[in-house]
Each structure stands twice: as structure tokens, then as C-alpha cells.
């Protein structure tokens, strides 16, 4: 004897992807788009998760613009709402300049003007990594775990018609 099947709602992965110009304006726009997209998905603006994602996106986008820039090429921001967390991916087209790996990020001296971006990513992300990209380039991925109360709200909310 088999148990009757329980009807289940279809799973719609929630993704957001945008190519942006490799300029300081593109980096700022990436941060604003990320926070707006999280709010659309039900992650409250100003929450710890939203603030952490904003800082991480801002730092990774600034790094893509500053260190990963190839003239005439954009960088890409991708957000994915995966089970229990938000995954951030920032991709640029420069393969030869790789940031230090997680756990190997040097702490800058107190009066240095640069070098704090990945320290912040390392502190705020629950996980992060650097992956090669084909054609040449690299992707820096970071994940921020969502609090249980936010996860519960996301599972109850219906996907928007424009979600991928």
C-alpha cells in the first residue's frame, strides 16, 4: 500500500544577475541593487543579513572594479536565494590577479588606506571562496546565512512572477 502523494508547490529558484560597468558608479549600483533585491525576496531592509550582504557586495564590487578591471569589460553581480542563505557572486574578467584565499587575508596595518575589503568579507560572510571562470576570469562567492525567522517568512511567500 502506498501513501497518497502530498501536493507540493513548485520550487522556483530565486536569482538575480546583472552586468555592471567596471566603474565606481557600477560598484555603488551593485550594492543598491542587492539590497533592493533582498527586500523584494522578503529579507528586511536594515536587517543584519541585509546589511552584511550590502557590505560584502560593496567590497567585492569595488575589488572587481579596482583590481579585476579589463578595459571595455563589465563585471557581473549574481545573487541566489539558496536554502537558508543568500549567495553573492561577483565575477570579473581578470584571471591573473587573484585575491588571497579565505583564511589567508592579511590584516592591514592601522594607518594603511587600503586592504580592509576582504577582511570585512572574511568577517561578515559565513563562507566564501574564489573560483576560476571560463573564459578567463574569476568569481568570488560569499554566503550569508539567514536567521530562522527570515527563512520561515521566505518559505511562506510566493515567488514573484519575474523571479527566475
PLY file of the C-alpha trace (Angstrom):
ply
format ascii 1.0
element vertex 164
property float x
property float y
property float z
element edge 163
property int vertex1
property int vertex2
end_header
0.00 0.00 0.00
1.35 3.42 -0.87
0.64 6.68 0.90
-1.18 9.36 -1.06
1.11 11.99 -2.52
1.15 15.30 -0.74
0.79 18.15 -3.20
3.84 20.36 -3.16
4.33 23.82 -4.53
6.84 24.07 -7.36
10.22 25.35 -6.28
11.30 28.50 -8.04
14.94 29.31 -7.51
15.34 32.98 -6.78
18.19 34.50 -8.69
19.23 37.96 -9.72
22.00 38.71 -12.21
23.19 42.00 -13.60
26.22 43.09 -15.60
27.56 46.45 -14.47
30.20 48.81 -15.78
33.62 48.42 -14.18
33.48 51.88 -12.64
32.95 53.22 -9.11
29.36 54.03 -10.16
28.85 50.39 -11.18
30.14 49.22 -7.78
27.76 51.57 -5.92
24.86 50.47 -8.10
25.65 46.81 -7.34
25.22 47.44 -3.61
21.93 49.29 -4.08
20.55 46.62 -6.43
21.49 43.86 -3.98
19.69 45.47 -1.04
16.61 46.19 -3.17
16.53 42.61 -4.46
16.78 41.19 -0.93
13.83 43.36 0.12
11.84 42.01 -2.86
12.61 38.49 -1.65
11.46 39.31 1.88
14.79 39.92 3.60
14.04 43.14 5.51
15.95 46.27 4.64
18.26 47.19 7.52
18.32 43.66 8.95
21.66 42.12 9.91
21.56 39.88 6.83
20.72 42.76 4.50
23.46 44.94 5.97
26.04 42.13 5.73
25.12 41.45 2.10
25.34 45.19 1.31
28.86 45.44 2.74
30.03 42.23 1.04
28.62 43.24 -2.34
30.11 46.71 -1.99
33.57 45.35 -1.17
33.58 42.62 -3.83
32.27 45.02 -6.48
34.90 47.62 -5.51
37.58 44.94 -5.81
36.26 43.88 -9.23
36.36 47.50 -10.40
39.76 48.28 -8.86
41.74 45.06 -9.29
39.74 42.98 -11.80
39.04 45.64 -14.37
39.85 44.95 -18.00
39.15 47.97 -20.25
35.89 47.52 -22.12
34.70 44.64 -19.92
31.97 44.67 -17.29
31.69 42.78 -14.04
28.70 40.68 -13.03
26.73 40.59 -9.79
24.68 37.49 -9.12
22.52 36.85 -6.06
20.93 33.50 -5.31
18.49 32.75 -2.55
19.51 29.21 -1.63
18.25 27.10 1.23
18.91 29.07 4.39
21.25 31.68 2.92
21.96 34.33 0.32
24.79 33.55 -2.09
26.65 36.51 -3.58
28.79 36.08 -6.68
30.88 38.83 -8.22
32.66 37.93 -11.45
35.31 39.89 -13.31
37.37 39.10 -16.40
40.87 39.34 -14.95
42.25 35.91 -14.10
45.87 36.77 -13.30
45.13 38.93 -10.24
43.62 36.70 -7.57
42.76 37.83 -4.06
44.12 35.88 -1.11
42.17 32.76 -0.21
39.77 32.66 2.74
41.74 32.39 5.96
44.84 33.89 4.29
43.66 37.50 4.16
46.35 39.68 5.73
45.32 42.21 8.37
46.29 45.71 7.23
48.37 47.96 9.45
46.32 50.60 11.31
47.23 53.58 9.09
47.08 51.83 5.70
44.48 53.28 3.35
43.70 50.02 1.54
43.39 46.33 2.31
40.31 46.13 4.51
37.73 44.93 1.97
38.45 41.21 2.15
38.94 41.47 5.92
35.30 42.64 6.07
34.16 39.88 3.69
36.00 37.32 5.80
34.33 38.65 8.97
30.78 39.01 7.61
30.40 36.03 5.28
29.61 32.63 6.74
31.50 31.06 3.83
33.40 32.40 0.85
35.66 31.18 -1.93
37.35 32.13 -5.17
36.58 30.14 -8.32
38.01 30.24 -11.84
35.68 31.30 -14.61
35.66 30.28 -18.26
36.52 32.22 -20.38
39.30 33.83 -18.35
38.32 35.49 -15.16
37.34 34.70 -11.61
34.28 34.64 -9.40
34.33 35.45 -5.71
31.41 33.76 -3.93
30.22 34.52 -0.43
27.26 33.25 1.56
25.37 34.90 4.39
23.13 32.62 6.45
19.65 33.94 7.10
18.09 33.87 10.58
15.40 31.23 11.04
12.60 33.82 11.31
13.57 35.26 7.90
13.82 31.77 6.38
10.32 30.93 7.62
8.93 34.08 6.05
10.63 33.30 2.74
9.18 29.81 2.59
5.65 31.22 3.01
5.98 33.99 0.49
5.01 33.24 -3.07
7.60 33.77 -5.76
7.28 36.94 -7.79
6.41 36.45 -11.47
9.75 37.96 -12.54
11.90 35.68 -10.37
14.00 33.26 -12.38
0 1
1 2
2 3
3 4
4 5
5 6
6 7
7 8
8 9
9 10
10 11
11 12
12 13
13 14
14 15
15 16
16 17
17 18
18 19
19 20
20 21
21 22
22 23
23 24
24 25
25 26
26 27
27 28
28 29
29 30
30 31
31 32
32 33
33 34
34 35
35 36
36 37
37 38
38 39
39 40
40 41
41 42
42 43
43 44
44 45
45 46
46 47
47 48
48 49
49 50
50 51
51 52
52 53
53 54
54 55
55 56
56 57
57 58
58 59
59 60
60 61
61 62
62 63
63 64
64 65
65 66
66 67
67 68
68 69
69 70
70 71
71 72
72 73
73 74
74 75
75 76
76 77
77 78
78 79
79 80
80 81
81 82
82 83
83 84
84 85
85 86
86 87
87 88
88 89
89 90
90 91
91 92
92 93
93 94
94 95
95 96
96 97
97 98
98 99
99 100
100 101
101 102
102 103
103 104
104 105
105 106
106 107
107 108
108 109
109 110
110 111
111 112
112 113
113 114
114 115
115 116
116 117
117 118
118 119
119 120
120 121
121 122
122 123
123 124
124 125
125 126
126 127
127 128
128 129
129 130
130 131
131 132
132 133
133 134
134 135
135 136
136 137
137 138
138 139
139 140
140 141
141 142
142 143
143 144
144 145
145 146
146 147
147 148
148 149
149 150
150 151
151 152
152 153
153 154
154 155
155 156
156 157
157 158
158 159
159 160
160 161
161 162
162 163
